[in-house]
Amino acid sequence: MSKNKTDRLLKLKDVIEIAGIGKSTIYSLLQKNKFPKPVRLSPRAIRFSENAIQDWIEEKKQNSLMEDDLESKKQQEVASR
């Protein structure tokens, strides 16, 4: 979990800026349960937990590093044959 003790609630436009992905991608990921669920404040207002978004970004970065490491190992194995 994020080290930030205060958890701000972010508007979608802020999440788009922080995560660097578009609105339609966020909604697509939400449908697939691959993005942090928003908090519904009222029938017309949703917000996203800043800590949950930051944790999601960190998870994506870690997954990317692991995938890069695996790909590098595969390339080394192929080169050594």
Gaussian input, Z-matrix of N, CA and C with variables (Angstrom, degrees):
# hf/3-21g

backbone

0 1
 N
 C     1     B1
 C     2     B2     1     A1
 N     3     B3     2     A2     1     D1
 C     4     B4     3     A3     2     D2
 C     5     B5     4     A4     3     D3
 N     6     B6     5     A5     4     D4
 C     7     B7     6     A6     5     D5
 C     8     B8     7     A7     6     D6
 N     9     B9     8     A8     7     D7
 C    10    B10     9     A9     8     D8
 C    11    B11    10    A10     9     D9
 N    12    B12    11    A11    10    D10
 C    13    B13    12    A12    11    D11
 C    14    B14    13    A13    12    D12
 N    15    B15    14    A14    13    D13
 C    16    B16    15    A15    14    D14
 C    17    B17    16    A16    15    D15
 N    18    B18    17    A17    16    D16
 C    19    B19    18    A18    17    D17
 C    20    B20    19    A19    18    D18
 N    21    B21    20    A20    19    D19
 C    22    B22    21    A21    20    D20
 C    23    B23    22    A22    21    D21
 N    24    B24    23    A23    22    D22
 C    25    B25    24    A24    23    D23
 C    26    B26    25    A25    24    D24
 N    27    B27    26    A26    25    D25
 C    28    B28    27    A27    26    D26
 C    29    B29    28    A28    27    D27
 N    30    B30    29    A29    28    D28
 C    31    B31    30    A30    29    D29
 C    32    B32    31    A31    30    D30
 N    33    B33    32    A32    31    D31
 C    34    B34    33    A33    32    D32
 C    35    B35    34    A34    33    D33
 N    36    B36    35    A35    34    D34
 C    37    B37    36    A36    35    D35
 C    38    B38    37    A37    36    D36
 N    39    B39    38    A38    37    D37
 C    40    B40    39    A39    38    D38
 C    41    B41    40    A40    39    D39
 N    42    B42    41    A41    40    D40
 C    43    B43    42    A42    41    D41
 C    44    B44    43    A43    42    D42
 N    45    B45    44    A44    43    D43
 C    46    B46    45    A45    44    D44
 C    47    B47    46    A46    45    D45
 N    48    B48    47    A47    46    D46
 C    49    B49    48    A48    47    D47
 C    50    B50    49    A49    48    D48
 N    51    B51    50    A50    49    D49
 C    52    B52    51    A51    50    D50
 C    53    B53    52    A52    51    D51
 N    54    B54    53    A53    52    D52
 C    55    B55    54    A54    53    D53
 C    56    B56    55    A55    54    D54
 N    57    B57    56    A56    55    D55
 C    58    B58    57    A57    56    D56
 C    59    B59    58    A58    57    D57
 N    60    B60    59    A59    58    D58
 C    61    B61    60    A60    59    D59
 C    62    B62    61    A61    60    D60
 N    63    B63    62    A62    61    D61
 C    64    B64    63    A63    62    D62
 C    65    B65    64    A64    63    D63
 N    66    B66    65    A65    64    D64
 C    67    B67    66    A66    65    D65
 C    68    B68    67    A67    66    D66
 N    69    B69    68    A68    67    D67
 C    70    B70    69    A69    68    D68
 C    71    B71    70    A70    69    D69
 N    72    B72    71    A71    70    D70
 C    73    B73    72    A72    71    D71
 C    74    B74    73    A73    72    D72
 N    75    B75    74    A74    73    D73
 C    76    B76    75    A75    74    D74
 C    77    B77    76    A76    75    D75
 N    78    B78    77    A77    76    D76
 C    79    B79    78    A78    77    D77
 C    80    B80    79    A79    78    D78
 N    81    B81    80    A80    79    D79
 C    82    B82    81    A81    80    D80
 C    83    B83    82    A82    81    D81
 N    84    B84    83    A83    82    D82
 C    85    B85    84    A84    83    D83
 C    86    B86    85    A85    84    D84
 N    87    B87    86    A86    85    D85
 C    88    B88    87    A87    86    D86
 C    89    B89    88    A88    87    D87
 N    90    B90    89    A89    88    D88
 C    91    B91    90    A90    89    D89
 C    92    B92    91    A91    90    D90
 N    93    B93    92    A92    91    D91
 C    94    B94    93    A93    92    D92
 C    95    B95    94    A94    93    D93
 N    96    B96    95    A95    94    D94
 C    97    B97    96    A96    95    D95
 C    98    B98    97    A97    96    D96
 N    99    B99    98    A98    97    D97
 C   100   B100    99    A99    98    D98
 C   101   B101   100   A100    99    D99
 N   102   B102   101   A101   100   D100
 C   103   B103   102   A102   101   D101
 C   104   B104   103   A103   102   D102
 N   105   B105   104   A104   103   D103
 C   106   B106   105   A105   104   D104
 C   107   B107   106   A106   105   D105
 N   108   B108   107   A107   106   D106
 C   109   B109   108   A108   107   D107
 C   110   B110   109   A109   108   D108
 N   111   B111   110   A110   109   D109
 C   112   B112   111   A111   110   D110
 C   113   B113   112   A112   111   D111
 N   114   B114   113   A113   112   D112
 C   115   B115   114   A114   113   D113
 C   116   B116   115   A115   114   D114
 N   117   B117   116   A116   115   D115
 C   118   B118   117   A117   116   D116
 C   119   B119   118   A118   117   D117
 N   120   B120   119   A119   118   D118
 C   121   B121   120   A120   119   D119
 C   122   B122   121   A121   120   D120
 N   123   B123   122   A122   121   D121
 C   124   B124   123   A123   122   D122
 C   125   B125   124   A124   123   D123
 N   126   B126   125   A125   124   D124
 C   127   B127   126   A126   125   D125
 C   128   B128   127   A127   126   D126
 N   129   B129   128   A128   127   D127
 C   130   B130   129   A129   128   D128
 C   131   B131   130   A130   129   D129
 N   132   B132   131   A131   130   D130
 C   133   B133   132   A132   131   D131
 C   134   B134   133   A133   132   D132
 N   135   B135   134   A134   133   D133
 C   136   B136   135   A135   134   D134
 C   137   B137   136   A136   135   D135
 N   138   B138   137   A137   136   D136
 C   139   B139   138   A138   137   D137
 C   140   B140   139   A139   138   D138
 N   141   B141   140   A140   139   D139
 C   142   B142   141   A141   140   D140
 C   143   B143   142   A142   141   D141
 N   144   B144   143   A143   142   D142
 C   145   B145   144   A144   143   D143
 C   146   B146   145   A145   144   D144
 N   147   B147   146   A146   145   D145
 C   148   B148   147   A147   146   D146
 C   149   B149   148   A148   147   D147
 N   150   B150   149   A149   148   D148
 C   151   B151   150   A150   149   D149
 C   152   B152   151   A151   150   D150
 N   153   B153   152   A152   151   D151
 C   154   B154   153   A153   152   D152
 C   155   B155   154   A154   153   D153
 N   156   B156   155   A155   154   D154
 C   157   B157   156   A156   155   D155
 C   158   B158   157   A157   156   D156
 N   159   B159   158   A158   157   D157
 C   160   B160   159   A159   158   D158
 C   161   B161   160   A160   159   D159
 N   162   B162   161   A161   160   D160
 C   163   B163   162   A162   161   D161
 C   164   B164   163   A163   162   D162
 N   165   B165   164   A164   163   D163
 C   166   B166   165   A165   164   D164
 C   167   B167   166   A166   165   D165
 N   168   B168   167   A167   166   D166
 C   169   B169   168   A168   167   D167
 C   170   B170   169   A169   168   D168
 N   171   B171   170   A170   169   D169
 C   172   B172   171   A171   170   D170
 C   173   B173   172   A172   171   D171
 N   174   B174   173   A173   172   D172
 C   175   B175   174   A174   173   D173
 C   176   B176   175   A175   174   D174
 N   177   B177   176   A176   175   D175
 C   178   B178   177   A177   176   D176
 C   179   B179   178   A178   177   D177
 N   180   B180   179   A179   178   D178
 C   181   B181   180   A180   179   D179
 C   182   B182   181   A181   180   D180
 N   183   B183   182   A182   181   D181
 C   184   B184   183   A183   182   D182
 C   185   B185   184   A184   183   D183
 N   186   B186   185   A185   184   D184
 C   187   B187   186   A186   185   D185
 C   188   B188   187   A187   186   D186
 N   189   B189   188   A188   187   D187
 C   190   B190   189   A189   188   D188
 C   191   B191   190   A190   189   D189
 N   192   B192   191   A191   190   D190
 C   193   B193   192   A192   191   D191
 C   194   B194   193   A193   192   D192
 N   195   B195   194   A194   193   D193
 C   196   B196   195   A195   194   D194
 C   197   B197   196   A196   195   D195
 N   198   B198   197   A197   196   D196
 C   199   B199   198   A198   197   D197
 C   200   B200   199   A199   198   D198
 N   201   B201   200   A200   199   D199
 C   202   B202   201   A201   200   D200
 C   203   B203   202   A202   201   D201
 N   204   B204   203   A203   202   D202
 C   205   B205   204   A204   203   D203
 C   206   B206   205   A205   204   D204
 N   207   B207   206   A206   205   D205
 C   208   B208   207   A207   206   D206
 C   209   B209   208   A208   207   D207
 N   210   B210   209   A209   208   D208
 C   211   B211   210   A210   209   D209
 C   212   B212   211   A211   210   D210
 N   213   B213   212   A212   211   D211
 C   214   B214   213   A213   212   D212
 C   215   B215   214   A214   213   D213
 N   216   B216   215   A215   214   D214
 C   217   B217   216   A216   215   D215
 C   218   B218   217   A217   216   D216
 N   219   B219   218   A218   217   D217
 C   220   B220   219   A219   218   D218
 C   221   B221   220   A220   219   D219
 N   222   B222   221   A221   220   D220
 C   223   B223   222   A222   221   D221
 C   224   B224   223   A223   222   D222
 N   225   B225   224   A224   223   D223
 C   226   B226   225   A225   224   D224
 C   227   B227   226   A226   225   D225
 N   228   B228   227   A227   226   D226
 C   229   B229   228   A228   227   D227
 C   230   B230   229   A229   228   D228
 N   231   B231   230   A230   229   D229
 C   232   B232   231   A231   230   D230
 C   233   B233   232   A232   231   D231
 N   234   B234   233   A233   232   D232
 C   235   B235   234   A234   233   D233
 C   236   B236   235   A235   234   D234
 N   237   B237   236   A236   235   D235
 C   238   B238   237   A237   236   D236
 C   239   B239   238   A238   237   D237
 N   240   B240   239   A239   238   D238
 C   241   B241   240   A240   239   D239
 C   242   B242   241   A241   240   D240

   B1=1.4537
   B2=1.5234
   B3=1.2903
   B4=1.4523
   B5=1.5222
   B6=1.3331
   B7=1.4527
   B8=1.5258
   B9=1.3266
   B10=1.4508
   B11=1.5286
   B12=1.3427
   B13=1.4664
   B14=1.5231
   B15=1.3217
   B16=1.4564
   B17=1.5120
   B18=1.3029
   B19=1.4629
   B20=1.5173
   B21=1.3162
   B22=1.4630
   B23=1.5164
   B24=1.3032
   B25=1.4563
   B26=1.5147
   B27=1.3278
   B28=1.4612
   B29=1.5130
   B30=1.3277
   B31=1.4627
   B32=1.5228
   B33=1.3200
   B34=1.4594
   B35=1.5191
   B36=1.3335
   B37=1.4740
   B38=1.5266
   B39=1.3241
   B40=1.4702
   B41=1.5250
   B42=1.3230
   B43=1.4659
   B44=1.5257
   B45=1.3210
   B46=1.4644
   B47=1.5271
   B48=1.3150
   B49=1.4683
   B50=1.5271
   B51=1.3178
   B52=1.4647
   B53=1.5298
   B54=1.3291
   B55=1.4688
   B56=1.5274
   B57=1.3095
   B58=1.4552
   B59=1.5125
   B60=1.3255
   B61=1.4612
   B62=1.5256
   B63=1.3032
   B64=1.4561
   B65=1.5148
   B66=1.3169
   B67=1.4652
   B68=1.5259
   B69=1.3326
   B70=1.4678
   B71=1.5321
   B72=1.3230
   B73=1.4730
   B74=1.5211
   B75=1.3195
   B76=1.4705
   B77=1.5187
   B78=1.3328
   B79=1.4653
   B80=1.5260
   B81=1.3161
   B82=1.4648
   B83=1.5309
   B84=1.3274
   B85=1.4642
   B86=1.5265
   B87=1.3344
   B88=1.4673
   B89=1.5233
   B90=1.3224
   B91=1.4652
   B92=1.5231
   B93=1.3241
   B94=1.4657
   B95=1.5295
   B96=1.3370
   B97=1.4742
   B98=1.5220
   B99=1.3460
   B100=1.4609
   B101=1.5249
   B102=1.3353
   B103=1.4628
   B104=1.5212
   B105=1.3290
   B106=1.4719
   B107=1.5331
   B108=1.3183
   B109=1.4572
   B110=1.5241
   B111=1.3236
   B112=1.4628
   B113=1.5294
   B114=1.3179
   B115=1.4634
   B116=1.5262
   B117=1.3109
   B118=1.4665
   B119=1.5307
   B120=1.3227
   B121=1.4595
   B122=1.5213
   B123=1.3107
   B124=1.4620
   B125=1.5301
   B126=1.3237
   B127=1.4712
   B128=1.5352
   B129=1.3300
   B130=1.4589
   B131=1.5189
   B132=1.3228
   B133=1.4713
   B134=1.5248
   B135=1.3422
   B136=1.4526
   B137=1.5214
   B138=1.3187
   B139=1.4593
   B140=1.5214
   B141=1.3230
   B142=1.4535
   B143=1.5155
   B144=1.3124
   B145=1.4536
   B146=1.5221
   B147=1.3302
   B148=1.4595
   B149=1.5249
   B150=1.3373
   B151=1.4709
   B152=1.5271
   B153=1.3230
   B154=1.4645
   B155=1.5267
   B156=1.3162
   B157=1.4655
   B158=1.5304
   B159=1.3210
   B160=1.4668
   B161=1.5255
   B162=1.3393
   B163=1.4673
   B164=1.5283
   B165=1.3351
   B166=1.4603
   B167=1.5267
   B168=1.3280
   B169=1.4652
   B170=1.5254
   B171=1.3328
   B172=1.4648
   B173=1.5252
   B174=1.3326
   B175=1.4658
   B176=1.5277
   B177=1.3250
   B178=1.4656
   B179=1.5250
   B180=1.3268
   B181=1.4643
   B182=1.5226
   B183=1.3287
   B184=1.4646
   B185=1.5246
   B186=1.3364
   B187=1.4697
   B188=1.5202
   B189=1.3120
   B190=1.4605
   B191=1.5261
   B192=1.3319
   B193=1.4670
   B194=1.5264
   B195=1.3422
   B196=1.4584
   B197=1.5249
   B198=1.3438
   B199=1.4612
   B200=1.5257
   B201=1.3292
   B202=1.4632
   B203=1.5253
   B204=1.3304
   B205=1.4597
   B206=1.5369
   B207=1.3255
   B208=1.4665
   B209=1.5326
   B210=1.3102
   B211=1.4656
   B212=1.5234
   B213=1.3223
   B214=1.4649
   B215=1.5284
   B216=1.3218
   B217=1.4705
   B218=1.5259
   B219=1.3355
   B220=1.4668
   B221=1.5250
   B222=1.3364
   B223=1.4569
   B224=1.5232
   B225=1.3470
   B226=1.4537
   B227=1.5309
   B228=1.3426
   B229=1.4608
   B230=1.5219
   B231=1.3199
   B232=1.4571
   B233=1.5298
   B234=1.3061
   B235=1.4651
   B236=1.5152
   B237=1.3380
   B238=1.4609
   B239=1.5212
   B240=1.3192
   B241=1.4715
   B242=1.4774
   A1=109.48
   A2=115.52
   A3=122.21
   A4=111.72
   A5=116.05
   A6=121.51
   A7=112.35
   A8=117.63
   A9=122.49
   A10=109.61
   A11=117.68
   A12=120.77
   A13=111.94
   A14=117.36
   A15=119.33
   A16=108.11
   A17=115.66
   A18=120.82
   A19=108.66
   A20=115.35
   A21=119.45
   A22=109.84
   A23=115.27
   A24=121.12
   A25=107.92
   A26=115.80
   A27=122.48
   A28=111.97
   A29=115.01
   A30=120.96
   A31=108.54
   A32=115.73
   A33=121.39
   A34=111.63
   A35=117.43
   A36=119.33
   A37=111.36
   A38=117.52
   A39=120.96
   A40=110.81
   A41=116.54
   A42=121.00
   A43=110.15
   A44=116.80
   A45=121.44
   A46=109.84
   A47=116.10
   A48=120.33
   A49=111.75
   A50=117.12
   A51=121.09
   A52=111.33
   A53=116.32
   A54=120.71
   A55=112.39
   A56=117.16
   A57=120.02
   A58=114.19
   A59=116.47
   A60=120.84
   A61=108.53
   A62=116.29
   A63=121.43
   A64=113.98
   A65=113.75
   A66=122.03
   A67=111.76
   A68=116.78
   A69=119.32
   A70=110.99
   A71=117.35
   A72=120.43
   A73=110.49
   A74=116.59
   A75=120.01
   A76=110.05
   A77=117.35
   A78=119.90
   A79=111.83
   A80=116.92
   A81=120.19
   A82=110.78
   A83=116.47
   A84=120.50
   A85=111.48
   A86=117.22
   A87=120.55
   A88=110.64
   A89=117.18
   A90=120.89
   A91=111.83
   A92=116.14
   A93=121.45
   A94=112.09
   A95=116.99
   A96=122.53
   A97=112.27
   A98=116.18
   A99=121.37
   A100=111.98
   A101=116.31
   A102=122.18
   A103=107.10
   A104=116.95
   A105=119.32
   A106=112.15
   A107=115.30
   A108=121.13
   A109=110.50
   A110=116.66
   A111=119.55
   A112=111.36
   A113=114.21
   A114=122.24
   A115=106.60
   A116=117.19
   A117=120.27
   A118=108.20
   A119=116.01
   A120=121.57
   A121=111.89
   A122=116.05
   A123=122.61
   A124=106.32
   A125=117.58
   A126=118.00
   A127=114.30
   A128=117.44
   A129=119.83
   A130=114.18
   A131=117.60
   A132=119.75
   A133=110.86
   A134=114.76
   A135=120.03
   A136=108.24
   A137=114.75
   A138=121.38
   A139=107.25
   A140=114.85
   A141=121.20
   A142=109.50
   A143=116.57
   A144=121.84
   A145=109.30
   A146=116.24
   A147=120.30
   A148=110.70
   A149=116.52
   A150=119.76
   A151=110.92
   A152=117.54
   A153=120.50
   A154=110.80
   A155=117.23
   A156=120.88
   A157=110.17
   A158=117.06
   A159=120.54
   A160=110.97
   A161=117.37
   A162=120.98
   A163=110.72
   A164=117.22
   A165=121.70
   A166=110.15
   A167=116.41
   A168=120.83
   A169=110.45
   A170=117.15
   A171=120.93
   A172=111.30
   A173=116.66
   A174=120.88
   A175=110.42
   A176=116.72
   A177=120.59
   A178=110.88
   A179=117.16
   A180=120.60
   A181=110.77
   A182=117.62
   A183=121.19
   A184=110.96
   A185=116.57
   A186=120.41
   A187=110.79
   A188=116.52
   A189=121.06
   A190=110.90
   A191=115.94
   A192=119.78
   A193=110.94
   A194=116.74
   A195=120.24
   A196=110.87
   A197=116.91
   A198=120.60
   A199=110.94
   A200=116.47
   A201=120.24
   A202=110.77
   A203=116.65
   A204=121.36
   A205=110.28
   A206=117.04
   A207=120.51
   A208=110.96
   A209=116.87
   A210=120.83
   A211=110.63
   A212=116.68
   A213=121.13
   A214=110.64
   A215=116.70
   A216=120.56
   A217=111.14
   A218=116.54
   A219=120.01
   A220=110.76
   A221=116.04
   A222=119.95
   A223=111.26
   A224=117.11
   A225=120.91
   A226=110.94
   A227=116.62
   A228=120.48
   A229=110.70
   A230=116.53
   A231=120.66
   A232=110.01
   A233=117.52
   A234=121.44
   A235=112.01
   A236=117.72
   A237=120.30
   A238=112.95
   A239=117.80
   A240=121.07
   A241=112.09
   D1=153.24
   D2=-177.80
   D3=-62.54
   D4=148.89
   D5=-179.22
   D6=-78.69
   D7=-12.10
   D8=-179.80
   D9=-67.93
   D10=115.34
   D11=-176.25
   D12=-72.80
   D13=-36.43
   D14=177.56
   D15=-89.11
   D16=132.29
   D17=-177.60
   D18=-110.07
   D19=102.26
   D20=178.45
   D21=-77.51
   D22=153.01
   D23=174.14
   D24=-101.23
   D25=122.94
   D26=-172.63
   D27=-103.71
   D28=144.60
   D29=171.92
   D30=-75.15
   D31=159.62
   D32=-179.88
   D33=-55.57
   D34=-41.05
   D35=-178.98
   D36=-61.95
   D37=-33.02
   D38=177.36
   D39=-71.90
   D40=-38.86
   D41=178.22
   D42=-64.15
   D43=-41.15
   D44=177.77
   D45=-58.43
   D46=-44.51
   D47=-179.55
   D48=-67.63
   D49=-44.34
   D50=-177.08
   D51=-68.88
   D52=-46.37
   D53=-175.70
   D54=-80.12
   D55=-22.25
   D56=179.27
   D57=73.58
   D58=25.36
   D59=176.67
   D60=-128.06
   D61=160.67
   D62=-175.57
   D63=-82.90
   D64=167.71
   D65=-179.08
   D66=-59.12
   D67=-46.19
   D68=-178.00
   D69=-65.91
   D70=-34.36
   D71=176.79
   D72=-66.57
   D73=-41.62
   D74=178.03
   D75=-60.66
   D76=-47.30
   D77=-179.90
   D78=-64.74
   D79=-36.43
   D80=176.78
   D81=-64.29
   D82=-45.13
   D83=178.19
   D84=-64.32
   D85=-37.03
   D86=177.50
   D87=-61.87
   D88=-41.84
   D89=179.47
   D90=-63.25
   D91=-30.27
   D92=-179.70
   D93=-92.19
   D94=6.20
   D95=-177.07
   D96=57.21
   D97=38.96
   D98=-179.50
   D99=-117.56
   D100=17.68
   D101=179.09
   D102=-145.18
   D103=146.90
   D104=-178.45
   D105=-57.49
   D106=133.06
   D107=-179.94
   D108=-67.11
   D109=142.13
   D110=177.30
   D111=-78.56
   D112=164.31
   D113=174.95
   D114=-99.23
   D115=126.33
   D116=179.16
   D117=-90.01
   D118=115.71
   D119=179.93
   D120=-88.74
   D121=-29.51
   D122=177.82
   D123=-159.76
   D124=175.53
   D125=-179.93
   D126=-56.92
   D127=-25.08
   D128=-177.16
   D129=-115.71
   D130=3.32
   D131=-176.19
   D132=-126.75
   D133=122.27
   D134=172.88
   D135=-122.90
   D136=152.82
   D137=176.26
   D138=-139.36
   D139=159.04
   D140=179.47
   D141=-114.33
   D142=141.00
   D143=176.60
   D144=-68.42
   D145=123.14
   D146=178.83
   D147=-60.24
   D148=-41.53
   D149=179.66
   D150=-62.78
   D151=-41.95
   D152=179.84
   D153=-64.64
   D154=-39.14
   D155=178.76
   D156=-66.51
   D157=-44.67
   D158=178.70
   D159=-62.60
   D160=-40.82
   D161=177.23
   D162=-62.80
   D163=-40.77
   D164=179.38
   D165=-62.48
   D166=-43.13
   D167=178.54
   D168=-62.10
   D169=-45.52
   D170=179.02
   D171=-61.31
   D172=-40.53
   D173=178.02
   D174=-62.06
   D175=-43.06
   D176=178.64
   D177=-63.25
   D178=-40.23
   D179=178.87
   D180=-64.60
   D181=-43.21
   D182=179.03
   D183=-63.91
   D184=-43.45
   D185=178.23
   D186=-61.27
   D187=-39.51
   D188=179.63
   D189=-64.61
   D190=-42.33
   D191=179.16
   D192=-63.85
   D193=-40.87
   D194=179.25
   D195=-65.98
   D196=-40.50
   D197=178.54
   D198=-65.14
   D199=-40.48
   D200=177.50
   D201=-62.81
   D202=-40.23
   D203=-179.97
   D204=-65.69
   D205=-43.07
   D206=178.52
   D207=-63.89
   D208=-42.59
   D209=179.42
   D210=-63.33
   D211=-40.15
   D212=178.61
   D213=-63.27
   D214=-41.66
   D215=178.94
   D216=-65.48
   D217=-39.73
   D218=178.24
   D219=-62.75
   D220=-42.76
   D221=179.89
   D222=-64.67
   D223=-37.31
   D224=177.88
   D225=-65.43
   D226=-40.67
   D227=178.97
   D228=-63.26
   D229=-43.68
   D230=-179.92
   D231=-64.74
   D232=-40.98
   D233=-178.76
   D234=-67.95
   D235=-29.94
   D236=-177.43
   D237=-82.05
   D238=-7.19
   D239=-179.36
   D240=-80.48

